[in-house]
Amino acid sequence: MLTTKFVKTSRWSSGYGADYVITNHGSTRTTSSVLEFDLPSGTTITKWWSGATRSQNGQRYRFTNASYNGDIAPGATEDLGFNTSGTGTPLTCTMNGRPR
């Protein structure tokens, strides 16, 4: 089972930097991960890293792992980092379609 934790890593007057830490609490390796969340109106993602592919539909963001970081061993973590314009924090987060 994959879980996520949202952590702001830096802040400035017009936005912030953050990570989603993805942890595998299961007993088998995962082979892929899809993280989705909404940002409030007025907040957008300006940059992202950690090899994820990003798509967007309105304020809904979807991040799919890169080929080199989809395999998460039991007890291991991966992270997805991003910067925003705007100060709203993510809402309605799902990991592989499950609410977090």
C-alpha positions in Angstrom: 0.0 0.0 0.0 1.4 3.4 -1.0 0.8 6.4 1.2 1.6 10.1 0.7 2.7 12.9 2.9 2.6 16.5 1.8 5.5 18.7 3.1 6.2 22.3 2.4 10.0 22.7 2.0 10.2 26.5 1.4 7.9 29.5 1.3 7.9 32.9 -0.3 5.3 35.7 -0.6 3.9 34.4 -4.0 4.2 30.7 -3.6 6.0 27.7 -2.1 8.1 24.6 -2.7 6.8 21.3 -1.6 7.4 17.5 -1.7 5.0 14.6 -1.7 6.8 11.8 0.0 5.5 8.4 -1.3 6.0 5.4 1.0 5.4 1.8 0.3 3.9 0.2 3.4 3.1 -3.1 1.6 5.0 -6.3 1.4 5.7 -6.3 -2.3 7.4 -3.9 -4.7 5.3 -1.4 -6.6 5.9 -0.9 -10.3 4.0 2.3 -10.9 2.5 5.2 -9.1 -0.1 7.9 -10.0 -0.5 10.9 -7.7 -3.4 13.2 -8.3 -4.6 16.3 -6.4 -6.5 19.6 -6.8 -5.1 23.0 -6.2 -7.4 25.9 -5.3 -8.1 28.5 -7.9 -5.3 31.0 -8.0 -2.5 28.4 -7.3 -0.7 26.6 -10.1 2.4 24.4 -10.4 5.3 26.2 -12.1 8.0 23.5 -11.9 8.2 19.9 -10.8 11.0 17.4 -10.5 11.8 13.8 -9.5 11.2 12.5 -13.0 7.4 12.5 -13.0 5.2 13.1 -16.0 2.6 15.8 -15.3 -0.8 16.4 -16.9 -3.4 18.9 -15.9 -7.2 19.3 -16.3 -8.4 22.6 -14.8 -7.1 22.6 -11.2 -6.6 18.8 -11.1 -2.9 17.7 -11.4 -1.8 14.2 -12.3 1.8 12.9 -11.8 2.9 9.5 -13.1 6.3 8.1 -12.1 9.2 8.1 -14.5 10.6 4.7 -15.7 13.5 4.9 -13.1 11.4 5.7 -10.0 8.2 3.6 -10.3 9.7 0.6 -8.5 9.4 1.3 -4.8 10.5 -1.6 -2.5 8.6 -2.3 0.8 9.5 0.3 3.4 11.2 2.6 0.8 10.2 6.1 -0.3 10.2 8.2 -3.4 9.4 11.9 -3.6 7.8 14.3 -6.0 8.8 17.9 -5.7 7.2 21.0 -7.1 7.0 24.8 -6.9 3.8 26.9 -7.0 2.6 30.3 -7.9 0.0 31.0 -5.3 -0.3 29.8 -1.7 -3.1 27.3 -1.8 -2.3 23.7 -0.6 -3.4 20.5 -2.3 -6.9 19.1 -1.8 -8.5 15.7 -2.6 -5.2 13.8 -3.0 -5.3 10.2 -4.4 -2.5 7.7 -4.9 -3.2 5.1 -7.6 -6.9 6.1 -7.4 -7.3 5.7 -3.7 -8.0 8.7 -1.4 -5.1 9.7 0.9 
